[in-house]
């Protein structure tokens, strides 16, 4: 595929564009049927039940407690985000994304709410090449681990720090030629490792 002028502006001297494409737009039923669904449904149902139960208990309560059930609303929204919001956001993000692969790096360009961003992932940073095969397959090539720390207070008022990790996968989502792109990246990674050794 001939390089488009838009991508050549971001290539380093001597770098060659090997592939460019766009993810499939839209939402499929399978986008909702993920591991998030049971958690989101349980979380939402529990939050709605909590709001209803506390509403019934606070009807005759003293002044100030009538707003207590409203504290459940953020939890309802969080559950609905897991069930509906996340798949819709992913579809919106894909609709406004462009992909490219060179002999040195992968590129993911997005334009969300008028803001443009370009992510360049060098071959050396690709640590998890995976193919989700299908008519519209996904090629994952990087797994990022984020470390999060939260601080709460104990009953004595002392700070308690908790640390947890989350993982994010980066790749070309829902592309028509996923097998071809997977093979292309695998060959580039193989060449790079042969050159390094």
C-alpha positions as CSV (number, residue, x, y, z in Angstrom):
1,X,0.0,0.0,0.0
2,X,1.4,3.4,-1.0
3,X,2.2,5.7,2.0
4,X,-0.3,8.5,2.5
5,X,1.1,12.0,3.0
6,X,-0.5,12.1,6.5
7,X,1.7,9.2,7.8
8,X,4.9,10.1,6.0
9,X,5.1,13.3,8.1
10,X,5.6,11.2,11.2
11,X,8.1,8.7,9.8
12,X,11.8,8.9,10.8
13,X,14.4,9.2,8.0
14,X,14.7,5.9,6.2
15,X,11.5,4.5,7.9
16,X,9.1,2.7,5.5
17,X,5.3,2.5,5.9
18,X,4.2,-1.1,5.4
19,X,0.5,-0.9,6.2
20,X,-2.3,1.5,7.1
21,X,-5.9,1.0,7.9
22,X,-8.9,1.8,10.0
23,X,-10.9,-0.2,12.6
24,X,-14.4,-1.3,11.8
25,X,-17.0,1.2,13.2
26,X,-20.2,0.4,15.1
27,X,-21.2,-1.8,18.0
28,X,-21.9,-5.6,17.9
29,X,-23.8,-7.7,20.4
30,X,-20.5,-9.4,21.3
31,X,-19.1,-6.1,22.5
32,X,-21.6,-6.2,25.4
33,X,-21.1,-9.9,26.2
34,X,-17.8,-9.7,27.9
35,X,-16.4,-10.4,31.4
36,X,-17.6,-6.9,32.3
37,X,-21.3,-7.8,31.9
38,X,-21.9,-10.0,35.0
39,X,-20.0,-7.6,37.2
40,X,-21.8,-4.6,35.8
41,X,-25.2,-6.2,36.2
42,X,-24.6,-7.3,39.7
43,X,-23.1,-4.0,40.7
44,X,-26.0,-2.0,39.2
45,X,-28.7,-4.3,40.7
46,X,-27.1,-4.1,44.1
47,X,-26.9,-0.3,43.9
48,X,-30.5,0.1,42.8
49,X,-31.6,-2.3,45.6
50,X,-29.6,-0.2,48.1
51,X,-31.2,3.1,46.9
52,X,-34.7,1.6,47.1
53,X,-34.1,0.1,50.6
54,X,-32.6,3.3,52.0
55,X,-35.4,5.4,50.4
56,X,-38.0,3.3,52.3
57,X,-36.0,3.5,55.5
58,X,-35.5,7.3,55.4
59,X,-39.1,8.3,54.5
60,X,-39.8,8.9,58.2
61,X,-36.3,9.7,59.2
62,X,-35.2,13.0,60.7
63,X,-34.0,16.0,58.6
64,X,-30.8,15.4,56.7
65,X,-31.2,11.7,56.0
66,X,-33.6,12.1,53.1
67,X,-30.6,12.6,50.7
68,X,-28.9,9.4,52.0
69,X,-30.2,7.2,49.1
70,X,-28.7,9.6,46.5
71,X,-25.2,8.3,47.5
72,X,-26.1,5.1,45.6
73,X,-26.4,7.0,42.2
74,X,-22.6,7.0,41.5
75,X,-22.6,3.2,42.0
76,X,-25.5,2.8,39.6
77,X,-23.7,4.9,37.0
78,X,-20.5,2.9,37.5
79,X,-22.4,-0.4,36.9
80,X,-24.1,1.0,33.8
81,X,-20.8,2.2,32.5
82,X,-19.5,-1.4,32.7
83,X,-22.6,-2.8,31.0
84,X,-23.3,-0.1,28.3
85,X,-20.8,2.8,28.5
86,X,-17.6,0.9,27.9
87,X,-18.7,-0.8,24.7
88,X,-20.2,2.5,23.4
89,X,-17.0,4.4,24.2
90,X,-14.9,1.8,22.5
91,X,-17.0,2.1,19.4
92,X,-16.7,5.9,19.4
93,X,-13.0,5.7,19.9
94,X,-12.6,3.2,17.0
95,X,-14.7,5.4,14.7
96,X,-12.2,8.2,15.3
97,X,-9.0,6.2,15.0
98,X,-6.5,5.5,12.2
99,X,-3.7,2.8,12.2
100,X,-0.4,2.4,10.5
101,X,2.6,0.0,10.7
102,X,6.1,0.8,9.6
103,X,9.2,-1.2,9.6
104,X,10.1,0.4,12.9
105,X,6.9,1.1,14.8
106,X,3.1,1.0,15.0
107,X,1.1,4.2,15.0
108,X,-2.4,4.8,16.5
109,X,-3.9,8.2,15.7
110,X,-7.1,9.4,17.3
111,X,-9.3,12.5,17.1
112,X,-11.6,12.6,20.0
113,X,-13.8,15.7,20.7
114,X,-11.6,17.8,18.4
115,X,-8.4,16.8,20.1
116,X,-5.8,14.9,18.0
117,X,-3.3,12.4,19.5
118,X,-0.7,10.2,18.0
119,X,0.8,7.2,19.8
120,X,4.0,5.6,18.4
121,X,4.9,2.2,19.7
122,X,8.4,1.1,18.6
123,X,9.0,-2.6,17.8
124,X,11.3,-2.7,20.8
125,X,8.3,-1.8,23.1
126,X,6.1,-4.6,21.7
127,X,5.9,-7.2,24.5
128,X,2.8,-9.2,23.8
129,X,1.9,-10.1,20.2
130,X,-1.6,-11.7,20.1
131,X,-4.2,-12.3,17.4
132,X,-7.9,-12.3,18.0
133,X,-8.9,-13.9,14.7
134,X,-12.2,-13.2,12.9
135,X,-13.7,-11.3,10.0
136,X,-12.8,-8.2,11.9
137,X,-9.8,-9.3,14.0
138,X,-7.7,-7.5,16.6
139,X,-3.9,-7.6,16.8
140,X,-2.6,-6.8,20.2
141,X,1.1,-6.0,20.5
142,X,1.7,-4.3,23.8
143,X,0.6,-4.9,27.4
144,X,1.1,-2.0,29.8
145,X,0.9,-2.5,33.6
146,X,0.0,0.5,35.7
147,X,0.6,0.7,39.4
148,X,-2.1,2.4,41.5
149,X,-1.9,3.5,45.1
150,X,-4.8,4.5,47.2
151,X,-4.7,5.9,50.7
152,X,-7.4,5.5,53.4
153,X,-7.5,6.1,57.1
154,X,-7.8,3.5,59.8
155,X,-10.0,3.8,62.8
156,X,-7.1,5.3,64.6
157,X,-6.6,8.0,61.9
158,X,-3.4,6.5,60.6
159,X,-3.0,6.4,56.8
160,X,-3.2,2.9,55.1
161,X,-1.7,2.6,51.7
162,X,-2.9,0.0,49.2
163,X,-1.2,-0.8,46.0
164,X,-2.8,-2.6,43.0
165,X,-2.0,-3.1,39.4
166,X,-4.1,-2.9,36.2
167,X,-3.2,-4.0,32.7
168,X,-4.0,-2.3,29.4
169,X,-3.6,-3.9,26.0
170,X,-2.6,-1.8,23.0
171,X,-3.2,-2.8,19.4
172,X,-5.1,-2.5,16.2
173,X,-8.7,-3.3,17.1
174,X,-11.3,-4.8,14.7
175,X,-9.4,-4.6,11.4
176,X,-10.3,-6.5,8.3
177,X,-6.8,-7.8,7.5
178,X,-5.8,-8.8,11.0
179,X,-4.0,-12.0,10.0
180,X,-1.9,-10.1,7.4
181,X,-1.0,-7.4,10.0
182,X,-0.2,-10.0,12.6
183,X,2.2,-11.8,10.2
184,X,3.7,-8.4,9.2
185,X,4.4,-7.5,12.9
186,X,5.7,-11.0,13.6
187,X,8.2,-10.8,10.7
188,X,9.4,-7.3,11.8
189,X,9.9,-8.5,15.4
190,X,11.8,-11.6,14.1
191,X,14.1,-9.4,11.9
192,X,14.7,-7.1,14.8
193,X,15.7,-9.9,17.2
194,X,18.0,-11.4,14.5
195,X,19.7,-8.0,14.0
196,X,20.1,-7.6,17.8
197,X,21.7,-11.0,18.2
